[in-house]
Every structure is written in structure tokens, then in C-alpha cells.
Amino acid sequence: MVRECNACGKSSNLKRCSGCHKVWYCSVTCQKSHWVPHIFACKPRRPITTADHLALAVRNNLLPQDVQTCEDYGFERAFTVENRSNLLGLYIGLMSSGLIGIPPKTINDWRVRGVLVEEIKAAYYKIPAEFRGEYFPWFLQNQYILNPSAADSQSSDKGDAMVLHAWRFTGGAETDSPADIRARINSMPQDRQTCHLFYTILLSKWHPAPFDDLWIPFGFCSCTCEEEEMYLGGRYQVLITKCTFDEFCDAFSSARILDLFRKNGINVDVRYLADVLQNHDMHKSVWDLKQFAIQTNEQNPEGRMVNSVACDYGFMNCRKDAEVQALKKVYRTFFERHDADPLMLHDAAIRGKIFEYLGSLMKLNRKYERLMKNPYPLPVLE
């Protein structure tokens, strides 16, 4: 078997890699030049870092594919193809140019110490301006990509950074200030404002909670547990990378979000989601009941509830706060059951049979018969 240098292909003066014992090199120079790709197949003395993945992307002149690398080095926040290409160019100049040539180990150290932006600028400033290329001036205008929490000169707090993040993702100009962005968002139609706020939450890796106004309109109330809400949030996070903001807003306004999921090949397995999303303006009152029932007193200290909940589910019958809390606890217990069917409860409400329905599922004190009375069924007009 004829052995060859794994870097240059020569077959003389070969020495085997002492890490993996599987490949050969003719010189230390060849071994060092091939270390960037070889580290992933070898047994390095140190852990492989996202800077190693970045170095491999730089070597291949390709955008990194590793998810954590994209997060650590700004590609996830460089929303356009042009910006991602510019960011890769910046790293190519930083890591592989003969004028700078920073190794992955140093890049990783900068990131861990939280000085990546400052050190990149220092490295480029050490070389003459005429050799810095076009990517460094671009970087000076887009430092938020590597320091989203505070470095953006336009962002004074985390809330501004989140708004900027969503604004740029949805196609807004990168030069717009937070104040300008908020003013323009406030001038949007209400549905578009709602969708923009939803994007802000999704892009921050969150999802609406029961105390959020967006919990019902985007269907999170249909989930049976927190894990399912996280799953649905993940589905939405995939969707917004596949459709335009205009497409999403149109789908939301016309109650066609499920069609948009299907159009983009995204399966969403949440049992009652279709019922909620079929009309976000005129959803069934049972979803408002669920939101009220599972909220803690800290989340809703004033005990606010929509009128339809008070009327449809008996809270109008409560004579004191203790009765409100007792009735709320019964409904919360229902929604926490693994076999809870909100649509069956809604059907029982419009038939005026809440006590009978819930009594078939759990043991109820007779006092709830009075509390659960409502005006239904409505009399038939002749």
C-alpha cells in the first residue's frame, strides 16, 4: 500500500498523525495546513469548539452549517444572503489572510471572554487601511450581528435589541433607529402589528405564555401542556424562515395560517389548533376561559376576564371573590386533565349543561350547580 501525505500527496518522509494514527503527513507545515478539517476526524487534546467549525467554513468558503456556530458567530442574526456573505468574508480575512491569520483557538477565546467585536476591530486596525477590504467597513456598520445584547449603538436596552432583531428580519432598514421603528410599527394595521410582535417573541426563542395577549390568536391555548406549546413555537419558528412577513400577515388576517404551514411542508400536530386559528377575532369563549383559569393570581392580580367568560361559564353568579376562586379552580382542574376536551365543555355551555358535563368527569359540590348556570340555551325566536 502506497501512503501519501494527506495534505499535499507526496509519498516520501511521511510521519503518522499521533492523534488518530490513521493519516500521514510529509512535514509539520502540511500537518498544520490540514489541521482545520482533520481535527473533526482526529482525537485532539482539546475539545472541538464552534470556532473550529467556523474555521472549516472559512477554509471551504462556505457558510457554516453547524447551528451553534451560526449562533455564536452572528450568522443567525445576519438575516439577508448579502449580510451572511459579508460576515463570512470578514472571517475569511480574519482567519485565512496572510496579513492577519488568527487561529481558531484565539477566536474561541475572544468569544468566550466576550471581546470578539473589540478584538476583530483591533486585528483589522493593525493592517493598513488599503488592505482591510470591503468587509471590515461593512462590519463597522453592523456590529449588532456579533453583539446583540448591548453593542448595537442604536439599542439602549434588551427590548430595543429585540425590536431591531424583528425589524431587520421582516425586511426593515438596518439604519432605522428603535424610536423610528416603534413609530412605524404603531402606524401599521392592527393585525400587522400583532404579527410583528409575534415575530419579536419567536426570534427571541420564546413563545407566548398564558398571560400574553398573543396566546390565543396564534393557537397556543389549544396546546395541552407546556411541552406542546414549545413544540408549536418551534413550528412557527421554522415557518417564518420559509415565508415572507407579508405572506404571514395575510395568512393571519384571513385565518389561513394552517394553509401556510401546509404550503411550506410543515406538519403541525396539535389537536385543537384548527378550531382556534379558523377565526382569531371570533374564537370560542372556552379558550378565553382556559386562559383565565390557568393564570395565577400573580399573572392576573386584578382578576380580569372577558365578558363572555363571565356570562358563559357562570362567574356572573359569584357573590364574592371566594366563589370566583373556587369556580376558577374547578375549571383549572378540568383543563389540567389529560382527557380534557375544551370543545365538549363549550358545547355543554351553549346547551346550559356545564354542571352536568363536568359532574360526569369529576366530583362536584352541589353549590357549583348554581354557580355554573348561564343564559343558555337561548330561546328560539318564532
VOGU-3710 file (C-alpha; in Angstrom, 3 decimals, decimal comma):
1> mvrecnacgk> 0,000/0,000/0,000  1,467/3,356/-1,069  0,946/6,048/1,571  0,597/9,720/0,680  0,698/12,971/2,582  -2,886/13,821/3,493  -2,220/17,467/2,596  -0,011/17,599/-0,488  0,012/13,999/-1,773  3,778/13,367/-1,503
11> ssnlkrcsgc> 4,840/9,840/-0,661  8,247/10,408/0,979  9,380/11,273/4,517  5,924/10,507/5,915  5,026/10,540/9,576  1,771/9,310/11,018  -0,588/11,623/12,928  -0,035/10,930/16,622  -3,654/11,681/17,431  -5,675/9,308/15,256
21> hkvwycsvtc> -2,834/7,172/13,766  -4,833/6,996/10,533  -3,351/9,661/8,265  0,168/10,658/7,216  1,998/13,930/6,598  5,318/14,745/4,980  6,038/17,794/7,147  4,868/19,825/10,085  3,803/22,522/7,619  1,468/20,118/5,811
31> qkshwvphif> 0,082/18,812/9,090  -0,705/22,343/10,304  -2,277/23,328/6,983  -4,575/20,290/7,093  -5,452/20,534/10,796  -8,597/22,609/10,245  -10,532/19,798/8,502  -8,641/16,941/10,153  -9,491/17,940/13,726  -13,008/16,535/13,222
41> ackprrpitt> -11,680/13,058/12,378  -8,771/13,072/14,807  -8,508/12,841/18,584  -7,448/16,353/19,582  -6,121/17,075/23,049  -8,728/19,811/23,495  -12,488/19,908/22,892  -13,662/20,850/19,405  -15,239/24,319/19,539  -17,574/26,285/17,332
51> adhlalavrn> -14,513/28,287/16,252  -13,204/25,062/14,663  -16,468/24,754/12,725  -16,084/28,396/11,705  -12,511/27,768/10,522  -13,720/24,866/8,380  -16,373/27,089/6,805  -13,739/29,748/6,129  -11,413/27,182/4,548  -14,190/25,920/2,265
61> nllpqdvqtc> -15,552/29,425/1,565  -18,994/28,203/2,590  -21,459/29,386/5,202  -21,226/27,281/8,397  -23,829/24,556/8,770  -23,420/23,923/12,496  -26,349/25,557/14,332  -24,382/26,634/17,409  -21,611/28,086/15,248  -24,172/30,229/13,431
71> edygferaft> -25,457/31,433/16,802  -22,007/32,066/18,307  -20,594/33,953/15,328  -23,542/36,027/14,149  -24,817/34,177/11,068  -28,198/33,645/12,715  -28,576/37,420/13,073  -27,278/38,251/9,579  -30,717/37,892/8,038  -30,028/38,522/4,360
81> venrsnllgl> -27,896/36,457/1,988  -25,758/39,537/1,373  -25,096/40,067/5,086  -24,216/36,416/5,672  -21,818/36,568/2,732  -20,244/39,756/4,100  -19,843/38,165/7,528  -18,157/35,112/6,032  -15,842/37,447/4,086  -14,952/39,210/7,326
91> yiglmssgli> -13,945/35,906/8,934  -12,009/34,797/5,838  -9,961/37,980/6,054  -9,509/37,493/9,793  -8,553/33,813/9,821  -7,019/32,898/6,482  -5,396/36,045/5,131  -1,638/36,294/5,390  -1,941/39,765/6,868  -3,929/38,661/9,931
101> gippktindw> -4,313/34,870/10,228  -5,961/34,467/13,650  -6,213/30,759/14,677  -9,497/29,154/15,822  -8,247/28,738/19,375  -7,770/32,503/19,697  -11,132/33,254/18,066  -12,836/30,930/20,552  -11,041/32,635/23,450  -12,232/36,053/22,259
111> rvrgvlveei> -15,823/34,837/22,080  -15,737/33,152/25,499  -14,307/36,295/27,100  -16,945/38,442/25,401  -14,424/40,581/23,484  -14,959/39,253/19,953  -16,091/42,595/18,485  -13,258/44,564/20,070  -10,575/42,056/19,069  -11,789/41,799/15,465
121> kaayykipae> -11,562/45,572/15,161  -8,123/45,610/16,785  -6,856/42,911/14,402  -8,053/44,782/11,319  -6,777/48,139/12,557  -3,264/46,670/12,762  -3,071/46,432/8,971  -3,057/49,367/6,535  -6,495/50,682/5,591  -5,979/49,879/1,913
131> frgeyfpwfl> -5,594/46,170/2,762  -8,622/45,802/5,048  -11,003/45,037/2,182  -14,692/45,835/1,831  -15,972/43,571/4,606  -14,464/45,454/7,523  -16,223/48,781/6,764  -19,470/46,789/6,441  -18,788/45,199/9,833  -18,309/48,584/11,495
141> qnqyilnpsa> -21,867/49,463/10,437  -23,320/46,106/11,526  -21,657/45,243/14,823  -25,049/44,277/16,311  -24,669/40,957/14,462  -21,939/39,880/16,884  -23,149/41,723/19,963  -26,953/41,672/20,005  -27,358/42,216/23,743  -25,713/45,600/24,110
151> adsqssdkgd> -23,160/46,565/21,457  -25,593/47,917/18,907  -25,090/51,657/19,150  -28,745/52,192/18,320  -30,040/49,899/21,045  -30,230/51,159/24,634  -31,807/48,078/26,194  -32,776/44,494/25,532  -36,255/45,494/24,407  -34,799/47,696/21,672
161> amvlhawrft> -32,467/44,896/20,594  -35,432/42,517/20,254  -37,397/45,051/18,212  -34,392/45,726/15,969  -33,952/41,978/15,512  -37,528/41,505/14,312  -37,483/44,691/12,228  -34,454/43,598/10,244  -35,757/40,058/9,898  -39,001/41,342/8,374
171> ggaetdspad> -37,148/43,496/5,844  -36,783/46,797/7,702  -33,809/49,054/7,024  -30,764/48,439/9,211  -30,248/52,184/9,669  -33,660/52,752/11,311  -33,468/53,701/14,988  -35,589/51,953/17,654  -37,723/55,096/18,032  -38,378/55,249/14,269
181> irarinsmpq> -39,166/51,544/14,172  -41,676/51,746/17,017  -43,385/54,712/15,374  -43,681/52,856/12,070  -44,950/49,705/13,783  -47,598/51,746/15,620  -48,808/53,108/12,289  -49,354/49,599/10,878  -52,821/47,973/10,716  -53,610/46,125/13,950
191> drqtchlfyt> -53,164/42,607/12,511  -49,755/43,544/11,126  -48,711/44,994/14,493  -49,802/41,749/16,155  -47,756/39,670/13,723  -44,686/41,864/14,211  -44,903/41,448/17,984  -45,241/37,700/17,471  -42,085/37,685/15,305  -40,255/39,596/18,046
201> illskwhpap> -41,151/36,856/20,536  -40,314/33,974/18,176  -36,947/35,441/17,157  -36,046/35,731/20,843  -36,545/31,926/21,079  -39,683/32,334/23,191  -43,344/31,629/22,636  -46,477/33,365/24,013  -47,387/32,404/27,586  -50,925/32,222/29,059
211> fddlwipfgf> -50,635/35,785/30,378  -49,784/37,123/26,885  -52,405/38,595/24,577  -50,933/36,500/21,725  -51,510/33,173/23,499  -54,965/32,725/21,946  -54,686/34,367/18,481  -51,788/32,135/17,429  -53,292/28,960/18,896  -51,092/28,276/21,914
221> csctceeeem> -54,243/27,969/24,019  -55,034/24,776/22,082  -51,948/23,013/23,452  -52,419/20,531/26,268  -49,139/21,249/28,107  -46,038/23,448/28,145  -44,109/20,901/26,078  -46,721/21,100/23,331  -46,583/24,910/23,442  -42,798/24,700/22,964
231> ylggryqvli> -43,360/22,336/20,035  -45,834/24,749/18,422  -43,449/27,644/18,966  -40,755/25,639/17,195  -43,075/25,001/14,248  -43,748/28,728/13,953  -40,012/29,460/14,147  -39,478/27,194/11,149  -42,406/28,730/9,276  -41,155/32,312/9,491
241> tkctfdefcd> -37,871/31,271/7,849  -39,783/29,833/4,881  -42,366/32,537/4,181  -42,250/36,302/3,858  -43,617/38,595/6,529  -46,300/39,760/4,103  -47,377/36,163/3,475  -47,578/35,516/7,201  -49,618/38,668/7,856  -52,012/37,847/5,015
251> afssarildl> -52,458/34,296/6,342  -53,117/35,576/9,863  -55,668/38,177/8,727  -57,522/35,670/6,550  -57,349/32,779/9,073  -55,179/30,692/6,721  -52,115/30,080/8,872  -52,648/26,302/8,747  -52,710/26,559/4,941  -49,412/28,442/5,117
261> frknginvdv> -47,907/25,665/7,247  -49,038/23,087/4,692  -47,836/25,165/1,739  -44,344/25,199/3,239  -44,357/21,477/4,039  -44,503/21,901/7,821  -46,565/19,404/9,759  -48,216/20,711/12,931  -49,781/18,067/15,150  -51,844/19,989/17,737
271> ryladvlqnh> -55,359/18,604/18,153  -57,451/21,766/18,637  -55,265/24,210/16,704  -57,559/24,349/13,675  -60,506/25,389/15,848  -58,613/28,357/17,290  -56,994/29,525/14,070  -60,145/29,409/11,961  -61,059/32,903/13,178  -58,791/34,706/15,617
281> dmhksvwdlk> -61,289/37,564/16,011  -64,279/35,338/16,831  -62,835/32,357/18,711  -64,925/30,296/21,127  -65,186/31,665/24,655  -63,842/28,389/26,062  -60,351/29,486/25,035  -60,739/32,728/26,996  -61,960/30,616/29,916  -58,875/28,422/29,697
291> qfaiqtneqn> -56,593/31,457/29,695  -58,352/32,935/32,734  -58,492/29,624/34,614  -54,822/28,682/34,301  -53,445/32,153/35,007  -52,098/32,558/38,519  -53,222/35,448/40,717  -49,741/36,952/40,264  -50,159/36,859/36,481  -53,635/38,398/36,672
301> pegrmvnsva> -53,741/40,261/40,009  -56,853/42,243/39,086  -58,789/39,114/38,142  -59,635/40,462/34,697  -61,828/38,284/32,489  -63,655/38,919/29,236  -67,421/39,363/29,438  -68,142/36,168/27,510  -66,355/34,116/30,194  -68,361/35,740/32,980
311> cdygfmncrk> -71,616/35,105/31,119  -70,993/31,697/29,522  -69,284/29,965/32,451  -71,110/31,303/35,484  -68,757/33,827/37,025  -71,568/36,385/36,898  -73,274/34,266/39,558  -70,422/34,627/42,047  -71,310/36,809/45,026  -67,816/37,103/46,486
321> daevqalkkv> -64,226/36,567/45,476  -64,038/33,209/47,267  -66,678/31,856/44,891  -64,776/33,231/41,885  -61,612/31,479/43,068  -63,457/28,213/43,772  -65,111/28,182/40,344  -61,841/29,099/38,686  -60,144/26,174/40,448  -62,742/23,725/39,106
331> yrtfferhda> -62,154/24,884/35,554  -58,372/24,823/36,038  -58,631/21,245/37,301  -60,611/20,359/34,186  -58,059/21,870/31,785  -55,221/20,078/33,579  -56,826/16,667/32,966  -55,198/14,531/30,264  -58,649/13,814/28,793  -59,915/17,414/28,863
341> dplmlhdaai> -61,911/18,280/25,741  -62,424/22,075/25,574  -64,853/21,784/22,677  -67,058/19,424/24,683  -67,074/21,962/27,524  -68,007/24,705/25,052  -70,847/22,546/23,720  -72,064/21,928/27,271  -72,009/25,686/27,904  -74,170/26,594/24,917
351> rgkifeylgs> -76,642/23,851/25,974  -76,728/25,155/29,546  -75,322/21,839/30,864  -71,939/22,753/32,343  -72,635/21,257/35,774  -73,894/18,005/34,243  -70,919/17,693/31,895  -68,211/18,455/34,455  -70,044/16,361/37,052  -69,654/13,367/34,752
361> lmklnrkyer> -65,872/13,838/34,831  -65,188/14,868/38,413  -66,906/15,030/41,785  -68,579/18,425/42,261  -70,198/20,036/45,273  -73,850/20,924/44,667  -73,032/24,613/45,132  -71,487/24,605/41,665  -74,881/23,882/40,100  -75,908/27,453/40,947
371> lmknpyplpv> -72,543/28,925/40,000  -72,428/27,189/36,616  -75,839/28,342/35,437  -75,861/30,530/32,323  -78,497/32,009/29,953  -78,303/29,071/27,557  -79,792/27,555/25,584  -81,151/30,777/24,128  -84,872/30,767/23,392  -85,849/30,153/19,787
381> le> -87,385/33,218/18,189  -90,567/32,492/16,210
//
